[in-house]
Amino acid sequence: MGDHGDAHRDTKRTGDAAAAMAEVCALLEPAAMGFGRDVLAIDCEVSSREIEERIRQDVLGTLRRKGLVVGLSGGIDSSVVAALATRALGRERVVALLMPERDSSPASLELGALMADHLGIEAIREDLGPALSAIGCYTRQDDAIRAAFPEYRAEDGWRCKLTLPSLLDADRLNVFHLTVRAPDGEEKTSRMPPTAYRQIVAATNFKQRLRKTMEYYHADRLAFAVAGTPNRLEYDQGFFVKQGDGAADVKPIAHLYKTQVYALAAWLGVPEVIRSRPPTTDTFSLEQTQEEFYFALPYDKMDLCLWARNNGTPAAEIAPALGLTAAQVERVLRDIDAKRRATQYLHERPLLVRPVPEILHAEGR
């Protein structure tokens, strides 16, 4: 746009800064004496500068790539990563991918495009539906659903999602329930047979893996790197698909709790319509929150429980800040530990019979 456009954007950013900082302060205001939301407070300017410097170092230096590809889902995490990458590398070195498919929400495409336009970066749309259909993603998924609901037909307007029972009422087995909605609006829920559940998950994981394949296609043709967008809660608890959304060259916000990502989003000027959107999986055809699919509590309470677990805070001290009983918090903490054990496999590199000392594994540097 030239200097005038840049000046206009700088003026707008300055004008938005005061309102954004007020929002950040409200977001991180202590919820109780002692332990509370203030434990997650960050200096957004310092945090942003640290991440931007690391992106430049990793992408241009360590990886020797020319830029960064970011899959924009219209959610808070990918929006913040795209904003940080743009600040770090410049608009011409960041490419956003918009990747709709049969079951994704139209809002995801709209908000992803909005964020790319807000940043002034190139956005490429790749419709994954035909490829997913060709590989059998939808057919395999629907076949598994019919193990519980034989009448299910996605082509006739049926919709579905997977959920976990609430953890607050009693200890739960992590056994997923399948909910389907008929074309007339009637909903039915049933526990999934283990084999059918595994097939649904395996088929659905095609989506995350194909998205990542598309990101690496564009990264390869541009000599760019690929960004991963998990926050700390997702990364710690294994809320990702191995070799799918878990695959990336850099993961700039994996050390930040989701509450901190929201604070950073406000400081960076991410559009409010994105910041106010509830976190969703955007994987199944029925709308589904991350809380009902995977986590025991809403993200802000899960963040506090995870921080408390990491810092040895007892349940009796956590409970008043969350409005829960100590027994409920204990169940959440046990669930955190259980998920860490169950998903450790997702974090593992390929296992070798013998080390190859000439090859330096740079992960974690």
Buried (B, 14 or more C-beta within 10 A) or exposed (E): EEEEEEEEBEEEEEEBBEEBBEBBEEBBEEBBEEBBBEBBBBEBEEBBBEBBEBBBEBBBEBBEBBBBBBBBBBBBBBBBBBBBBBBBBEBEBBBBBBBBBBBBBEBBBBBBBBBBEBBBBEBBEBEBBEBBEEBEBBEBBBBBBBBBBEEBBBEEEBBBBBBBBEBBEEEBEEEBBBBBBBEEEEEEEBBBEEEBBEBBBEBBBBBBBBBBBBBBEBBEEBEBBBBBBBBBBBBBBBBBBBEBBBBBBBBBBBEBBBBBBBBBBBBBBBBBEBBEBEBBBBBBBBBBBBBBBBBBBBBBBBBBBBBBBEEEBEBEBBBBBBEBBEEBBBBBBBBBEEBBEEBEEBBEEEEEEEEEEEEEEEEEE
